[in-house]
Amino acid sequence: MTLNTVFIEDALVTMSRMKKEVDLVLTSPPYNSSRPSASDKHNRRYDVYKDSKSDTEYIKWTIKLFKAYHRILKANGVVLYNLSYSSDNPALIHLVVADIIRNTPFTVADTIVWKKPKAMPNNKSANRLTRITETVYVFCRKKELKTFKTNKKVVSLDKRTGQHNYENLFNFIEAPNNDYSNQLNKATFSSELAMKLLDIYAPGPFSVVFDSFMGMGTTAKAALRKNLHFIGSEISAQQVEQFEIYKEGLPNAEKRRYKIEKILNSLELDKVVQNKGATEKLTI
Ligand SMILES: C[S@@+](CC[C@H](N)C(=O)[O-])C[C@H]1O[C@@H](n2cnc3c(N)ncnc32)[C@H](O)[C@@H]1O
C-alpha cells in the first residue's frame, strides 16, 4: 500500500486492499454518540459522517473493523483505540469492548487514561460527573498477550533469578484536548497524545502506523514528527484537505514523503459499504 497517504474512502475498503503491513493501529472511531435528532449540520460532531447507528449496528460494524485490523496488523502489533461515550448511552462502550473480546482475535491488554486540560461543563445534570478523561484501549491478539511489543526499557537484571526489571510506564497520559478546534470535526485528539502513544508502542523508526479514521490528520502529523510512516482512511475530503494544507507548511524532505490520493468515486459511503468485493476480502 502506498505509504504516507490518506485515502478518502471507507476504512473497510482501504483495509480490503492492504496486506499484513501495519506495525500498529492508532485511531479514534466515531463514538456513535450523536443524537439521531442532530440533523442540523451545526449540531453534528462531523461534517460528513452521521454518528447515529443503532447499538447493534455499531457493534457489528466494530467487529468488522477488528477482523480487518487482524488481517493487516503484523505479529505482536497493537490496536490503540480511543473510545468514549455519550451521557445518553454510557453502557455502549462496555458492550463494544466485550463484543470485540468475544468475537475477534483481540483482547484488552491495557487501558490508558488520557487526562485533558479542559472539559465541557455538565451543569445541566444533577447526577452525572463532568468527564475530563477518555480511555485509550490497548488491544493485542489474545495469543500475544505475553509478547506484544512496547518500548519499555530494561533497567536492571535480577542476578539471583536472571529476570529483567523494566522501567515503569504509567497508564495515565496528560495531553491537550486537540491541536486546534474546528467546525469539520469536533472530536479530534491531539498530536501530543498521539506522539506519547507512539513513543510507547511504535516498534522503531519507519514503523507503519494505520489510522482508520484519520479526521484532520492528527495521527499522520504525529507519525511524521516521530519519523514513522502512516496510512490512513477518512471519508471527509474536506478534513483531508486541511491536513494537506498543514503538510504544505512542512519542510521539503517531509513533503516528499507525503502523497495524497483522492479516490473521489468512493466518496458515496453507501456505495462503498455495499461493495461486495471489499466485504468478501474481509472474511477471515
Ligand atoms: C473521532 S473522529 C477522528 C478524529 C481524528 N483522530 C483527529 O484527530 O482528527 C472520527 C472520524 O471518522 C470518520 N469516519 C466515519 N466513518 C468512517 C469510515 N467508515 N471510514 C473512514 N472514516 C470514517 C469521520 O468523518 C471522522 O472524521
Ligand as a Chemical Component Dictionary entry (heavy atoms), coordinates in Angstrom:
data_LIG
# 
_chem_comp.id                   LIG 
_chem_comp.type                 NON-POLYMER 
_chem_comp.pdbx_formal_charge   0 
_chem_comp.three_letter_code    LIG 
# 
loop_
_chem_comp_atom.comp_id 
_chem_comp_atom.atom_id 
_chem_comp_atom.alt_atom_id 
_chem_comp_atom.type_symbol 
_chem_comp_atom.charge 
_chem_comp_atom.model_Cartn_x 
_chem_comp_atom.model_Cartn_y 
_chem_comp_atom.model_Cartn_z 
_chem_comp_atom.pdbx_ordinal 
LIG C1  C1  C 0  -13.300 10.710 16.142 1  
LIG S1  S1  S 1  -13.009 11.311 14.528 2  
LIG C2  C2  C 0  -11.287 11.060 14.292 3  
LIG C3  C3  C 0  -10.502 12.290 14.649 4  
LIG C4  C4  C 0  -9.010  12.176 14.419 5  
LIG N1  N1  N 0  -8.391  11.317 15.396 6  
LIG C5  C5  C 0  -8.389  13.563 14.501 7  
LIG O1  O1  O 0  -7.662  13.843 15.457 8  
LIG O2  O2  O -1 -8.689  14.381 13.623 9  
LIG C6  C6  C 0  -13.731 10.062 13.517 10 
LIG C7  C7  C 0  -13.605 10.301 12.017 11 
LIG O3  O3  O 0  -14.022 9.121  11.338 12 
LIG C8  C8  C 0  -14.534 9.495  10.063 13 
LIG N2  N2  N 0  -15.280 8.322  9.570  14 
LIG C9  C9  C 0  -16.514 7.878  9.937  15 
LIG N3  N3  N 0  -16.811 6.715  9.330  16 
LIG C10 C10 C 0  -15.740 6.387  8.568  17 
LIG C11 C11 C 0  -15.426 5.271  7.750  18 
LIG N4  N4  N 0  -16.286 4.260  7.586  19 
LIG N5  N5  N 0  -14.218 5.237  7.161  20 
LIG C12 C12 C 0  -13.327 6.261  7.322  21 
LIG N6  N6  N 0  -13.570 7.351  8.084  22 
LIG C13 C13 C 0  -14.760 7.408  8.712  23 
LIG C14 C14 C 0  -15.345 10.733 10.370 24 
LIG O4  O4  O 0  -15.521 11.520 9.208  25 
LIG C15 C15 C 0  -14.458 11.421 11.433 26 
LIG O5  O5  O 0  -13.629 12.366 10.824 27 
# 
loop_
_chem_comp_bond.comp_id 
_chem_comp_bond.atom_id_1 
_chem_comp_bond.atom_id_2 
_chem_comp_bond.value_order 
_chem_comp_bond.pdbx_ordinal 
LIG C1  S1  SING 1  
LIG S1  C2  SING 2  
LIG S1  C6  SING 3  
LIG C2  C3  SING 4  
LIG C3  C4  SING 5  
LIG C4  N1  SING 6  
LIG C4  C5  SING 7  
LIG C5  O1  DOUB 8  
LIG C5  O2  SING 9  
LIG C6  C7  SING 10 
LIG C7  O3  SING 11 
LIG C7  C15 SING 12 
LIG O3  C8  SING 13 
LIG C8  N2  SING 14 
LIG C8  C14 SING 15 
LIG N2  C9  SING 16 
LIG N2  C13 SING 17 
LIG C9  N3  DOUB 18 
LIG N3  C10 SING 19 
LIG C10 C11 SING 20 
LIG C10 C13 DOUB 21 
LIG C11 N4  SING 22 
LIG C11 N5  DOUB 23 
LIG N5  C12 SING 24 
LIG C12 N6  DOUB 25 
LIG N6  C13 SING 26 
LIG C14 O4  SING 27 
LIG C14 C15 SING 28 
LIG C15 O5  SING 29 
# 
